[in-house]
Amino acid sequence: MSVIKDAISALVSKNDVAPVGTIHVVDRSPLNWLYITYNTVEELVRVSPDGAIEPAAMKTYSWANDRTLEVEVREDNR
C-alpha cells in the first residue's frame, strides 16, 4: 500500500488534490467477451435452425484416431 501512496504523492504537487475513494467499473454486459468473440471469429460448426450441425469455418474434417479430429479450414474465413 505504501508503494501506491508514494506513487500518488510523486504525481501530486502541494497545490493539487490527491485522488480519494474507489472507482467501480461496471460492464453492463457480463457476456461482452462472448459477443466480441462471436463477431470477430467464425466458429468451425454452427447449428442450423432445424437443429442440425453444419460446417461454418471448416471445409472438411476427419478423425485421425479416437482422440484427434483433423479440420481443414476454409480459405475465406474472417
BELPE-V981292 format. One record per backbone hydrogen bond with DSSP energy under -1.0 kcal/mol. NH is the residue of the N-H (numbers start at 1). CO is the residue of the C=O. Records with the same first field share a line. If there is no record, write none. Layout:
NH: CO ; CO
This chain:
5: 1
6: 2
7: 3
8: 4
9: 5
10: 6
11: 7
12: 8
32: 29
35: 31
36: 32
37: 33
38: 34
39: 35
41: 37
46: 54
48: 52
51: 48
54: 46
56: 44
57: 43
58: 44
59: 72
60: 72
62: 70
64: 68
65: 68
70: 62
72: 60
74: 57
